Structures are given as C-alpha cells and as structure tokens.
Amino acid sequence: MSIPAWILDIFAAVMLLVAAVSAGQLAVARAWTRSGARDADIAGSHLLMGIAMAGMLVASLSTLSNVAWEVVFAVMTAWFAWCLWRESRGQGIGALVRGHHAPHLVHSAAMLYMFAALAGPSSGGGSGMSGMAGGSSAGMQTLHAPTLALVFVLLLIAYTVRDLDRQARADGYFHVVGRRFTPAGPALATAGAAGTASVVPPTGVDGAVATVTQPRAAQTADAAAAPETGHAEPIAERLLLSPAVVKGCRVAMGVTMAFMLIIMI
C-alpha cells in the first residue's frame, strides 16, 4: 500500500509528542522516587513506544535495531502480562479483559509483533516504514501472519473506542503516574465526618466575637482552589499529570498502532 510521506510524518510527529509528554510526566512526578513510582511503568512504556513508532514511520528517526526493540517489547509484554494476572487473579476471564493493565498489554504485544513479524528488504537492519511512502513497492515491508495483525487491529480499535467513551476524570480509570485518585464523594463524606473547625472573624461593631463553624472538607477544598504563592500546583504539573493528557496519549497510540498494522498487512 502506497502512503503519502506527509501522512507518515504527521503520525511520527504525534508519537514524538507522546514520548515527550511521557518523559515530562516521569520527570514531574519524580518517578525515580518511592512516592512518584506509581504507574511509572505505564508512562515509561508510552515513552519507549512513541520513540519506536516514530522510528518505524520515518527512517531518519530510527534509534535501535529491530532485534533490540524486540527484546524491549518482549520484556514489556511479559511485565504487563504479569501485572494483569496479579490484579485479576481469581476474578475470571472478564477481569482480564477489563483490567487496568489490559490495554497496555495489548499495546506492548502489538509492538512486539510488528518488529518480530516484519518481512522484506529492511527486516534485517534498522526499523523503518519509509518504503511505504511514495509508492516504492520494491522497498515495502510486509508482515508475517497477517491474520494475527488483523486481530491486533480489532483489539486496538476496541480499546481505543472504550477510552474515547470514558470521561477523563480522576475516577481511577485513566491512571496518572505518581498519583492515586479516589472518588470525590466518599472522600468528602469522610472528611466531613472527621469534624469541623472554627473560623474566628474580626470583632464586630458591638465588640462581640462571632464563631463560625465550617466543615473541614470545605476548608480543604477552598485551600486547594486558592492560588497561594508557593503552594499552588505548577501549571506544567497540573497539565502533564492530568487524566485528560493520559487519555489523549493512549488514544493517539492506539490509533497510530492500528494505522501502522493496517498499512502493513
């Protein structure tokens, strides 16, 4: 299949953006520390996948050889398979499909398949899909076992549609590196039951001092919303470590992988 080079360039640019965002998430969350290590494996996988796919789409962006990427994604696939088995152990096959690590396992396995199943003139050297641009059929790469590629395409589309259907909010579905989100309702109820705090305003005209009780949860919410200097969350951190950005990265990667597999079948 002949694909215009500018289309491949656009997808490669999007993948480089995903890689840059993932690197920023790891840096902002301080993923190398204990407090920021939560879901660092997911952000790290997005970083590596973005670099690898950009190199496959545009040969000049290639970094490692196919064999090296095969090793990387084989380890990644084994890791997410173990994580998915651990979180869904004893909960049936449905938990495997709905598990938090299920889409990441599919992404890693699809990347492993793409590098391992490449056949054609460039399969022995570095990665790259430049033969698909400009109608050069002599350098075009194809895939072994195209039926398996079609299965991966269907899985990627299914998970991408599910991601698009979910709202990007802190409900635990789109996990953010270094952060553990809990539903706001129970948290507020617990905080409200913990007690109230007294707020003493200035003395009134008659000299009396009025005491106003305010739920501690409301005070906490007000304090979080107040843009106090030195205490407000930096804009970069608020942007990078948000469920909406995580959702965008996952959707972009799912669409790009499906596109790459389709044009390689």
RATA-V344488 format. One record per helix or strand of 3 or more residues. SS is the DSSP state (helix for helix, strand for strand). FROM is the first residue (numbers start at 1). TO is the last residue. Records with the same first field share a line. If there is no record, write none. Layout:
SS: FROM-TO + FROM-TO
This chain:
helix: 5-28 + 40-57 + 59-61 + 66-87 + 93-98 + 102-116 + 130-132 + 137-139 + 146-165 + 184-193 + 216-225 + 235-240 + 243-264
strand: 196-200 + 211-215
